[in-house]
């Protein structure tokens, strides 16, 4: 599992011009699932992201986690994170899991955040989406379950 984590002041996701998910202060997650990802990957990534100390304290040092800061998550499925661009000019998406495998793992990840008491908003799996965010910092990180 590969997740691009972006700290945000506010964000929303639209499908066909309609807002389907929206948060204020928190994290925008672009979530990619690859072959072999399963529940343990979702648990690891959720724990890692929820506890990353990337929110500033009163001294403007990154000492607070999402849990400490009371932020929300906007979670967006993003199979293109597994696009391979090493050959040619068209990305190869062979490393991205098929929807029937990816969606359950993506949903497990979101449920793990909810179990921690985090408000999770989402887009629509497999839909064409437009994501609007005010990246705070900007702070952008990549979390991968295969790096555990």
C-alpha positions as CSV (number, residue, x, y, z in Angstrom):
1,X,0.0,0.0,0.0
2,X,1.3,3.4,-0.9
3,X,-0.3,6.6,0.5
4,X,0.6,10.2,-0.3
5,X,-0.2,12.2,2.9
6,X,-0.9,15.9,2.6
7,X,-1.5,18.1,5.6
8,X,-4.4,20.4,4.8
9,X,-6.3,23.4,6.1
10,X,-9.4,22.4,4.1
11,X,-10.2,19.9,1.3
12,X,-13.0,18.5,-0.7
13,X,-13.6,15.9,-3.4
14,X,-16.1,16.3,-6.2
15,X,-17.7,13.7,-8.5
16,X,-19.7,15.0,-11.4
17,X,-19.5,18.5,-10.0
18,X,-21.0,17.5,-6.6
19,X,-19.1,17.5,-3.3
20,X,-19.0,13.9,-2.0
21,X,-16.5,14.4,0.8
22,X,-15.2,17.5,2.7
23,X,-12.9,18.2,5.7
24,X,-11.5,21.2,7.4
25,X,-8.1,20.8,9.3
26,X,-6.5,17.4,8.7
27,X,-5.0,15.1,6.2
28,X,-5.7,14.4,2.5
29,X,-4.7,10.8,1.7
30,X,-4.2,9.5,-1.9
31,X,-4.3,5.7,-1.4
32,X,-2.9,3.1,-3.8
33,X,-3.2,-0.6,-3.3
34,X,-1.0,-3.1,-4.9
35,X,-1.0,-6.9,-5.3
36,X,-0.7,-8.8,-2.0
37,X,-1.9,-5.9,0.2
38,X,-4.2,-7.1,2.9
39,X,-5.6,-6.2,6.3
40,X,-2.2,-6.1,8.0
41,X,-1.1,-3.4,5.5
42,X,-4.2,-1.3,6.2
43,X,-3.6,-1.6,10.0
44,X,0.1,-0.7,9.7
45,X,-0.6,2.3,7.4
46,X,-3.5,3.6,9.5
47,X,-1.5,3.4,12.7
48,X,1.6,5.1,11.1
49,X,-0.5,8.0,9.6
50,X,-2.7,8.6,12.6
51,X,0.4,8.9,14.8
52,X,2.7,10.9,12.5
53,X,3.9,14.0,14.4
54,X,3.3,16.4,11.5
55,X,1.1,19.1,13.1
56,X,2.7,22.1,14.8
57,X,2.6,22.9,18.5
58,X,2.6,26.4,20.0
59,X,6.4,26.7,19.2
60,X,5.7,25.8,15.5
61,X,7.5,22.5,15.9
62,X,5.9,19.3,14.4
63,X,5.1,17.6,17.6
64,X,1.4,16.7,17.3
65,X,-0.2,13.8,15.5
66,X,-3.6,13.9,13.7
67,X,-5.0,12.3,16.9
68,X,-3.5,15.0,19.1
69,X,-4.6,17.8,16.7
70,X,-8.2,16.5,16.4
71,X,-8.1,16.6,12.6
72,X,-10.1,14.7,9.9
73,X,-9.1,12.6,6.9
74,X,-10.2,12.9,3.3
75,X,-9.3,9.6,1.8
76,X,-9.1,9.2,-2.0
77,X,-8.5,5.9,-3.8
78,X,-5.7,6.5,-6.3
79,X,-4.6,3.5,-8.4
80,X,-2.2,5.7,-10.4
81,X,0.2,5.8,-7.5
82,X,1.4,2.4,-8.8
83,X,2.0,3.7,-12.3
84,X,5.3,2.7,-13.7
85,X,6.9,5.3,-16.0
86,X,10.3,3.8,-16.5
87,X,9.6,2.7,-20.0
88,X,8.0,4.7,-22.8
89,X,5.7,7.6,-22.3
90,X,2.5,5.9,-21.2
91,X,2.3,4.7,-17.5
92,X,2.0,1.0,-16.9
93,X,-0.4,0.2,-14.1
94,X,0.3,-3.5,-13.8
95,X,1.4,-3.0,-10.1
96,X,-2.0,-1.6,-9.1
97,X,-4.4,-4.1,-7.6
98,X,-7.6,-4.9,-9.5
99,X,-10.7,-3.1,-8.1
100,X,-12.1,-6.3,-6.6
101,X,-8.9,-6.6,-4.5
102,X,-8.1,-2.9,-4.0
103,X,-11.5,-1.7,-2.8
104,X,-11.8,-4.0,0.3
105,X,-8.3,-3.1,1.4
106,X,-9.0,0.6,0.9
107,X,-12.2,0.3,2.9
108,X,-10.3,-1.6,5.7
109,X,-7.8,1.4,5.9
110,X,-10.7,3.9,6.3
111,X,-12.3,1.7,8.9
112,X,-9.0,1.5,10.9
113,X,-9.0,5.3,11.0
114,X,-12.6,5.3,12.2
115,X,-11.8,2.8,14.9
116,X,-9.3,5.4,16.2
117,X,-12.1,8.0,16.4
118,X,-11.0,9.9,13.3
119,X,-13.7,11.5,11.1
120,X,-13.1,10.0,7.6
121,X,-14.6,11.4,4.5
122,X,-14.0,9.7,1.1
123,X,-14.4,10.1,-2.6
124,X,-16.1,7.3,-4.6
125,X,-14.0,4.3,-5.4
126,X,-13.3,4.1,-9.1
127,X,-14.9,7.4,-10.0
128,X,-13.3,10.3,-11.8
129,X,-12.8,12.8,-9.0
130,X,-11.6,16.3,-8.6
131,X,-9.7,17.0,-5.4
132,X,-9.4,20.5,-4.1
133,X,-7.2,21.2,-1.1
134,X,-5.3,23.9,0.7
135,X,-2.0,22.1,1.4
136,X,-0.8,23.4,4.8
137,X,2.9,24.0,5.0
138,X,3.1,22.4,2.4
139,X,3.6,19.2,4.2
140,X,3.5,16.1,1.9
141,X,4.9,12.6,2.8
142,X,4.7,9.1,1.4
143,X,3.9,6.1,3.6
144,X,4.3,2.6,2.3
145,X,3.4,-0.6,4.0
146,X,6.2,-2.5,2.3
147,X,8.6,-0.3,4.2
148,X,7.5,-1.6,7.6
